Amino acid sequence: MKNLYFSVMILRISILILLCLCTLSCELKKPEPVVQHWTCMDVKASAYNSLASQTSSNPFITAFGDSLKPGDKYIAVSRDLLRGPLKYNTEVIVQGLDSIWIVKDKMNRRYRNTIDVYMGYDVKKAREWGRRQIKVCYKTELPWDSIKP
């Protein structure tokens, strides 16, 4: 019995030593440092509200299935921009508006290079915003070594 206990202990210690050696010998790949940078682009912009006449029969659900509620800082983008830099959940800065906005909706296929700013129930504010040409800025990450001093 004593021999069996001793053999099991030796086996456990051997496994622990092997695990330690494997861990120490494995090279951990360090993540490459990146720099966050805002890139801007010109787009057409309009605004929309949570009204069935402007969206669909369910004006509080985006085309991605997210819920809309007045006060949300969301934008819809044309599908060409979705295939490009403005992916779902991308944070953006919209020229002429405060704070960070998030891509949460997509527009009808007929629109190109266009964003639609969500303005809850405030139809007056959306009409005042109107249609305009603006800049939208989005975050990109650049490898640290690509930055020139």
C-alpha contacts under 8 A as a table, 3 or more apart, distances in Angstrom:
res1	aa1	res2	aa2	distance
1	M	4	L	5.17
1	M	5	Y	6.32
2	K	5	Y	5.19
2	K	6	F	6.15
3	N	6	F	5.04
3	N	7	S	6.08
4	L	7	S	5.07
4	L	8	V	6.20
5	Y	8	V	5.24
5	Y	9	M	6.26
6	F	9	M	5.16
6	F	10	I	6.22
7	S	10	I	5.10
7	S	11	L	6.15
8	V	11	L	5.03
8	V	12	R	6.18
9	M	12	R	5.11
9	M	13	I	6.16
10	I	13	I	5.17
10	I	14	S	6.06
11	L	14	S	5.07
11	L	15	I	6.22
12	R	15	I	5.15
12	R	16	L	6.23
13	I	16	L	5.05
13	I	17	I	6.17
14	S	17	I	5.12
14	S	18	L	6.17
15	I	18	L	5.07
15	I	19	L	6.15
16	L	19	L	5.12
16	L	20	C	6.19
17	I	20	C	5.10
17	I	21	L	6.14
18	L	21	L	5.09
18	L	22	C	6.09
19	L	22	C	5.12
19	L	23	T	6.09
20	C	23	T	5.11
20	C	24	L	6.11
21	L	24	L	5.14
21	L	25	S	5.96
22	C	25	S	5.19
22	C	26	C	6.04
23	T	26	C	5.40
24	L	27	E	7.72
32	E	143	P	7.05
32	E	144	W	7.56
33	P	143	P	6.32
33	P	144	W	5.45
34	V	141	E	6.00
34	V	142	L	5.41
34	V	143	P	4.51
34	V	144	W	4.76
35	V	141	E	5.55
35	V	142	L	5.22
35	V	143	P	6.34
35	V	144	W	5.80
36	Q	139	K	6.44
36	Q	140	T	5.74
36	Q	141	E	4.56
36	Q	142	L	6.39
37	H	139	K	5.60
37	H	140	T	5.24
37	H	141	E	6.02
37	H	142	L	7.10
38	W	137	C	5.89
38	W	138	Y	5.33
38	W	139	K	4.54
38	W	140	T	6.05
39	T	137	C	5.25
39	T	138	Y	5.44
39	T	139	K	6.28
39	T	140	T	6.70
40	C	135	K	6.18
40	C	136	V	5.45
40	C	137	C	3.99
40	C	138	Y	6.43
41	M	135	K	5.37
41	M	136	V	5.51
41	M	137	C	6.39
42	D	133	Q	6.90
42	D	134	I	5.66
42	D	135	K	4.52
42	D	136	V	6.45
43	V	113	N	5.44
43	V	114	T	5.42
43	V	115	I	6.96
43	V	133	Q	5.80
43	V	134	I	5.62
43	V	135	K	6.09
43	V	136	V	6.92
44	K	113	N	6.34
44	K	114	T	4.60
44	K	115	I	6.33
44	K	131	R	7.10
44	K	132	R	5.78
44	K	133	Q	4.56
44	K	134	I	6.28
45	A	114	T	5.63
45	A	115	I	4.90
45	A	116	D	5.70
45	A	117	V	7.33
45	A	130	G	7.99
45	A	131	R	5.52
45	A	132	R	5.30
45	A	133	Q	6.04
45	A	134	I	6.66
46	S	114	T	7.88
46	S	115	I	6.51
46	S	116	D	4.83
46	S	117	V	6.22
46	S	126	A	7.72
46	S	129	W	6.90
46	S	130	G	5.66
46	S	131	R	4.57
46	S	132	R	6.67
47	A	116	D	4.84
47	A	117	V	4.38
47	A	118	Y	5.88
47	A	119	M	6.62
47	A	126	A	5.12
47	A	127	R	7.52
47	A	129	W	6.68
47	A	130	G	6.76
47	A	131	R	7.61
48	Y	54	Q	6.76
48	Y	116	D	6.30
48	Y	117	V	6.08
48	Y	118	Y	5.21
48	Y	119	M	5.98
48	Y	120	G	7.65
48	Y	123	V	7.78
48	Y	126	A	6.25
49	N	54	Q	6.75
49	N	55	T	7.84
49	N	118	Y	6.00
49	N	119	M	5.33
49	N	120	G	4.96
49	N	121	Y	5.44
49	N	122	D	6.82
49	N	123	V	6.43
49	N	126	A	7.33
50	S	54	Q	7.33
50	S	55	T	7.12
50	S	59	P	4.85
50	S	60	F	5.97
50	S	68	L	7.75
50	S	119	M	7.82
50	S	120	G	5.52
50	S	121	Y	5.82
51	L	54	Q	5.40
51	L	55	T	6.26
51	L	56	S	7.76
51	L	59	P	5.46
51	L	121	Y	7.49
52	A	55	T	5.13
52	A	56	S	4.92
52	A	57	S	5.09
52	A	58	N	6.44
52	A	59	P	5.26
53	S	56	S	6.88
54	Q	59	P	7.93
55	T	58	N	7.59
55	T	59	P	5.61
56	S	59	P	5.48
58	N	61	I	6.04
59	P	62	T	7.58
59	P	68	L	7.92
60	F	67	S	5.63
60	F	68	L	4.70
60	F	69	K	6.73
61	I	64	F	7.85
61	I	65	G	5.58
61	I	66	D	5.52
61	I	67	S	4.69
61	I	68	L	5.81
62	T	65	G	5.05
62	T	66	D	5.21
62	T	67	S	6.42
62	T	68	L	6.94
62	T	104	K	6.91
62	T	105	D	5.19
62	T	106	K	7.59
63	A	66	D	7.52
63	A	105	D	5.52
63	A	106	K	6.02
64	F	104	K	6.90
64	F	105	D	6.07
64	F	106	K	7.52
66	D	104	K	6.99
66	D	105	D	7.99
68	L	72	D	6.81
68	L	120	G	7.93
69	K	72	D	5.89
69	K	120	G	6.49
70	P	119	M	6.77
70	P	120	G	3.97
70	P	121	Y	6.50
71	G	119	M	7.21
71	G	120	G	6.32
72	D	118	Y	7.46
72	D	119	M	7.95
72	D	120	G	7.59
73	K	100	I	7.18
73	K	101	W	4.81
73	K	102	I	6.34
73	K	118	Y	6.91
74	Y	101	W	5.35
74	Y	102	I	4.85
74	Y	103	V	5.85
74	Y	104	K	5.82
74	Y	105	D	7.62
74	Y	117	V	6.56
74	Y	118	Y	5.58
75	I	101	W	6.68
75	I	102	I	6.08
75	I	103	V	5.05
75	I	104	K	6.03
75	I	105	D	6.25
75	I	115	I	6.59
75	I	116	D	5.53
75	I	117	V	4.57
75	I	118	Y	5.55
76	A	103	V	5.99
76	A	104	K	6.11
76	A	105	D	4.10
76	A	106	K	4.66
76	A	107	M	5.87
76	A	115	I	5.60
76	A	116	D	4.92
76	A	117	V	6.46
76	A	118	Y	7.45
77	V	81	L	6.35
77	V	82	L	6.62
77	V	86	L	7.54
77	V	103	V	6.98
77	V	105	D	6.50
77	V	106	K	4.91
77	V	107	M	5.58
77	V	113	N	7.88
77	V	114	T	5.99
77	V	115	I	4.38
77	V	116	D	6.23
78	S	81	L	5.52
78	S	82	L	6.51
78	S	106	K	5.86
78	S	107	M	4.91
78	S	108	N	6.96
78	S	109	R	6.98
78	S	111	Y	5.60
78	S	112	R	5.56
78	S	113	N	6.07
78	S	114	T	5.34
78	S	115	I	6.21
79	R	82	L	4.81
79	R	83	R	6.26
79	R	106	K	6.48
79	R	107	M	6.66
79	R	108	N	7.71
79	R	109	R	6.37
79	R	111	Y	7.58
79	R	112	R	7.16
80	D	83	R	5.20
80	D	84	G	6.29
80	D	112	R	6.22
80	D	113	N	6.64
81	L	84	G	4.73
81	L	85	P	6.18
81	L	86	L	5.43
81	L	87	K	7.47
81	L	112	R	7.73
81	L	113	N	6.22
81	L	114	T	7.75
82	L	85	P	6.60
82	L	86	L	5.03
82	L	87	K	4.83
82	L	88	Y	7.07
82	L	106	K	7.72
83	R	86	L	7.36
83	R	87	K	6.89
84	G	87	K	7.03
85	P	138	Y	7.85
86	L	90	T	5.93
86	L	103	V	7.04
86	L	138	Y	7.44
87	K	90	T	5.56
87	K	103	V	6.96
88	Y	103	V	5.31
88	Y	104	K	5.87
88	Y	105	D	7.61
89	N	102	I	5.56
89	N	103	V	4.91
89	N	104	K	5.89
90	T	102	I	5.60
90	T	103	V	5.37
90	T	138	Y	7.20
90	T	139	K	7.87
91	E	100	I	6.27
91	E	101	W	5.71
91	E	102	I	4.64
91	E	103	V	6.66
91	E	138	Y	6.15
91	E	139	K	6.95
92	V	100	I	5.70
92	V	101	W	5.19
92	V	102	I	6.04
92	V	103	V	7.56
92	V	136	V	6.53
92	V	137	C	5.43
92	V	138	Y	4.60
92	V	139	K	7.17
93	I	97	L	7.69
93	I	98	D	7.79
93	I	99	S	6.80
93	I	100	I	5.28
93	I	101	W	6.12
93	I	136	V	5.70
93	I	137	C	5.07
93	I	138	Y	6.56
94	V	97	L	5.61
94	V	98	D	7.55
94	V	100	I	7.65
94	V	101	W	7.16
94	V	134	I	7.64
94	V	135	K	6.55
94	V	136	V	4.84
94	V	137	C	6.71
95	Q	134	I	5.96
95	Q	135	K	5.44
95	Q	136	V	6.11
107	M	111	Y	6.82
107	M	115	I	7.86
107	M	116	D	7.65
108	N	111	Y	6.10
109	R	112	R	7.78
111	Y	114	T	6.34
119	M	122	D	5.89
119	M	123	V	7.55
119	M	125	K	7.32
119	M	126	A	6.29
120	G	123	V	8.00
122	D	125	K	5.38
122	D	126	A	6.40
123	V	126	A	5.00
123	V	127	R	6.13
124	K	127	R	5.14
124	K	128	E	6.15
125	K	128	E	5.02
125	K	129	W	6.17
126	A	129	W	5.05
126	A	130	G	6.29
127	R	130	G	4.89
129	W	132	R	7.81
142	L	146	S	6.78
142	L	147	I	7.71
143	P	146	S	5.46
143	P	147	I	7.41
144	W	147	I	5.82
145	D	148	K	7.64
